[in-house]
Amino acid sequence: MDTTLTLYDAPAPNPYVVRLFILERGGLDIDVNSIDIMKLENRRLEYRTKVNPRGELPALRIGNDFTLTEITAICEYLDEVATGGKSLFGETALERAETRMWLRRMDLEIAQPLIAWFRNDPATIDFYKGNRIPCPKARVTQKVMINQFLNLLDDELEGKTYLCGDRFSAADIHFYGLMKQMVEQVAPWVLSPGRLNVEAYWKRMGEREKSKAAVAPFDSRVTLA
Ligand SMILES: N[C@@H](CCC(=O)N[C@@H](CS)C(=O)NCC(=O)O)C(=O)O
């Protein structure tokens, strides 16, 4: 069975998560196709018919006839097929469960609401060109709820290095990766002074060598021992 991997990549938050995962995970050999998201190449007929009918990035082509989307599924698959490195989901059933617990919490409670808050800004109309419909009124509730969960996260990070304690995991990659660009460009309020544990965690994540390396989209192939 052909299991050649091809990643459809772009300079955007969801693809950044997968790039960061690949760099941190290692043991992978992947061809890469860059898609021009600024020109909405991902919304054109060719991309939708040949790669992802939903018109989103990233996507992972596996062999000739299967395309995997959704970053959580892509990262879990890559974690399983990697030939070297160390699992970022965990070595035991309990570690894997703990990783998925934190990943889901951060995704549901903070990352996805922040993405929705951004997309609900009418300023995004010119970028999405009708592919997403903003609901500006929702932004107030979304921002308040995100702040509530950031307050809770600040308590939960007390005494911890990463979401799973001392163990760096796919949950950190998912959470930090989805939010990095958003925090830097449109939502600096996420790092509100006062939430000292969140601030320290963010700094720690940003200082990781791979967090910086993953900012640049990949060249046509990435091969990691
Ligand atoms: N649920 C998808 C979300 C993918 C997604 O929304 N990708 C963004 C880039 S960060 C995108 O394709 N945006 C361009 C668009 O929607 O036109 C996943 O987990 O991969």
The ligand as a MOL file (V3000), in Angstrom:
LIG
                    3D

  0  0  0     0  0            999 V3000
M  V30 BEGIN CTAB
M  V30 COUNTS 20 19 0 0 0
M  V30 BEGIN ATOM
M  V30 1 N -11.1210 22.1700 11.5290 0
M  V30 2 C -10.0280 22.4160 10.6150 0
M  V30 3 C -9.8390 23.9310 10.4700 0
M  V30 4 C -8.9560 24.3020 9.3090 0
M  V30 5 C -8.9910 25.8070 9.0500 0
M  V30 6 O -9.9350 26.5120 9.4020 0
M  V30 7 N -7.9360 26.2980 8.3820 0
M  V30 8 C -7.8350 27.7040 8.0630 0
M  V30 9 C -6.3790 28.1470 8.1280 0
M  V30 10 S -5.8480 28.4130 9.7590 0
M  V30 11 C -8.3170 27.9680 6.6510 0
M  V30 12 O -8.2660 27.0860 5.8170 0
M  V30 13 N -8.7120 29.2240 6.3980 0
M  V30 14 C -8.9870 29.7260 5.1010 0
M  V30 15 C -10.4450 29.6710 4.7370 0
M  V30 16 O -11.2740 29.2290 5.5410 0
M  V30 17 O -10.7090 30.0940 3.6230 0
M  V30 18 C -8.7640 21.6980 11.1210 0
M  V30 19 O -8.7470 21.2560 12.2890 0
M  V30 20 O -7.7850 21.5070 10.3750 0
M  V30 END ATOM
M  V30 BEGIN BOND
M  V30 1 1 1 2
M  V30 2 1 2 3
M  V30 3 1 2 18
M  V30 4 1 3 4
M  V30 5 1 4 5
M  V30 6 2 5 6
M  V30 7 1 5 7
M  V30 8 1 7 8
M  V30 9 1 8 9
M  V30 10 1 8 11
M  V30 11 1 9 10
M  V30 12 2 11 12
M  V30 13 1 11 13
M  V30 14 1 13 14
M  V30 15 1 14 15
M  V30 16 2 15 16
M  V30 17 1 15 17
M  V30 18 2 18 19
M  V30 19 1 18 20
M  V30 END BOND
M  V30 END CTAB
M  END
